[in-house]
Amino acid sequence: MNPIGLTLNNPIQVGASSSGSLASKSSGSSFGSLLQGAVHSLESSQAQANQQITGAMTGQVSVTQAMVAVSEAQSTLDVATSVRNNVVQAYQSIMNMSV
């Protein structure tokens, strides 16, 4: 068991199922499942950070554990924000192309 509680997710494994690889799926469903998994991971890390902060305030959880959860949630949010910014930038580049 990981004493800190950090989990590292491989983006390829998040969207892949046990029955087949990511490349064998249609692009629409694999991207959708990858996006859904990423959003679920973001929501769960934020919820875990909130629980850890509440636990630290009541004395049930150490401050170190709460800070680790907050740092993990912040890094997950930073990655999500970066991906969103890159998607918006790509969309704007495509919209500015002449046809």
N, C-alpha and C positions, 0 to 999 in steps of 0.2 A: 504494500500500500504506500502511496505517496504521502509523506507526512505533511506536506504543505497543502495538498489538495488541488494542485494545478493539473489540468489535463491539456494535452496538445492534440489538436484535431488536424488530420491531414485532409485538405479540402477535397481531394479525389475520393477518399474513403467515405466522406460524409454523404456524397451523392450516389455512391455505388451500393448495390445490394449484394446479398450473398449468392443470388442466382446468376449474376452476370456482371461483366465489367461496365464501367462508365461509357467506354467507347462503343459497346454493342447496343446501347439504348438509343432511342431517337433523341435528337438534340433538344427538342422542346421539353420533354419530360425530365431529362437529366439536368438541364439547367434549372428547371423549376424546382426539382427536388434538392438540388444544391443550394439554391437561394432560400428555400424553405428551411433547410437544415441550418444555414448560416443565421437566419433570423431567429430561429428557435434557440440556437446557441447564445446569441446576443441577449435574448430575453431571459434565459436561464442564468446567465452570468450576472445580469443586473439584479435579478431576484435574489440570487445567492448573496451578492454583496449587501443588499438591503437587510437580509436575515442576519448576516454576520455583524453588521453595524448595530442592529437592534440587540443582538446577543452581547456585544461588547458593552453597550450602554447599560444592560441589566446585570453584567458581570458573569454571564454564562459562557462567554467566549473571550479568549485573550485578544488584546488589542492587535497583536501581531497577526493573528488569523484574520481579523477584520480588515487590516491594511492589505494583506495579500489578496483577499477577495476583491477589495476595491481596486487594487492595481490590475488584477486580471480583468475585471469588468471594464476598466478604463482602456486597457490595451485592445480588448475586443471591440469597443466602441470606436477607437481610433482606426482600426482596420476597416470597420464597416463604413465609416465616414470617408476614408480614402477610396474605397471601392466605389461608393456612391459618386464622389467627385470625379473619378475617372470615367464612369459611365455617363455622367452629364457632359463631360468634356468630349467624349466620343460622339454622343448624340448631337452636340452643337457642331462638331466638325462635319458630320454627315449632313446636317441640315444646311450648312454653308457651302456644300459642294454644288457646282452647277451641273445641270442634267443635260 
